[in-house]
Amino acid sequence: PAPPVITLSRLKTIEDKLPPSKFLRIHRSFIVAIPKIDSFSKNAVQIGKTNLSVGDLYKETFMEMMGMKD
């Protein structure tokens, strides 16, 4: 697996530079590459053996992007 990216930039700055069709902010600490998502629920994303929580602030947008919105 790829090593984590370590930077002094704010995650918002990085998020703004990434294409929104390929990357999604799911938590105040996590941005994920949508094609790398192996499975998901409304509360978590699995990428390989790593489970990441979906933060409350990002759930609605995440569910819309993943086609889970009513």
C-alpha positions in Angstrom: 0.0 0.0 0.0 1.0 3.6 -0.6 2.4 5.4 2.5 0.4 8.2 4.0 0.9 11.7 2.7 2.5 14.0 5.3 2.2 17.7 4.7 2.0 21.0 6.5 -0.8 22.1 4.2 -4.4 22.2 5.4 -6.5 19.3 4.2 -9.0 21.9 2.7 -6.2 23.3 0.5 -5.4 19.8 -0.8 -9.1 19.0 -1.2 -9.6 22.1 -3.4 -6.8 21.0 -5.7 -8.1 17.5 -6.2 -10.7 16.6 -8.9 -14.1 16.2 -7.1 -15.1 13.4 -9.4 -12.2 11.2 -8.1 -11.7 12.3 -4.5 -14.1 12.8 -1.7 -13.7 14.3 1.8 -15.3 11.8 4.3 -14.0 13.1 7.6 -12.1 16.2 8.9 -9.0 14.0 8.7 -9.6 11.9 5.6 -9.9 12.4 1.8 -10.3 9.2 -0.2 -9.8 8.3 -3.8 -13.3 7.1 -4.9 -11.9 4.4 -7.3 -9.9 2.9 -4.4 -13.0 2.3 -2.2 -13.6 -1.5 -1.8 -16.8 -1.2 0.2 -18.8 1.3 2.2 -21.7 1.9 4.5 -23.2 5.2 5.6 -20.7 5.2 8.6 -17.5 3.8 7.1 -15.3 3.2 4.0 -13.1 0.3 3.5 -10.0 0.6 1.4 -8.0 -2.7 1.4 -7.8 -3.7 5.1 -8.2 -0.1 6.3 -11.6 1.1 7.7 -12.2 4.8 7.8 -15.1 6.5 9.6 -17.3 8.9 7.7 -17.7 12.1 9.8 -21.2 13.4 10.6 -20.4 16.7 8.7 -19.6 14.7 5.5 -22.3 11.9 5.6 -24.9 13.6 3.4 -22.5 14.5 0.6 -20.9 11.0 0.9 -24.2 9.2 0.6 -25.2 11.3 -2.4 -21.9 10.6 -4.2 -22.2 6.9 -3.5 -25.8 6.7 -4.7 -27.2 6.1 -1.2 -29.5 9.1 -1.0 -33.3 8.6 -1.2 
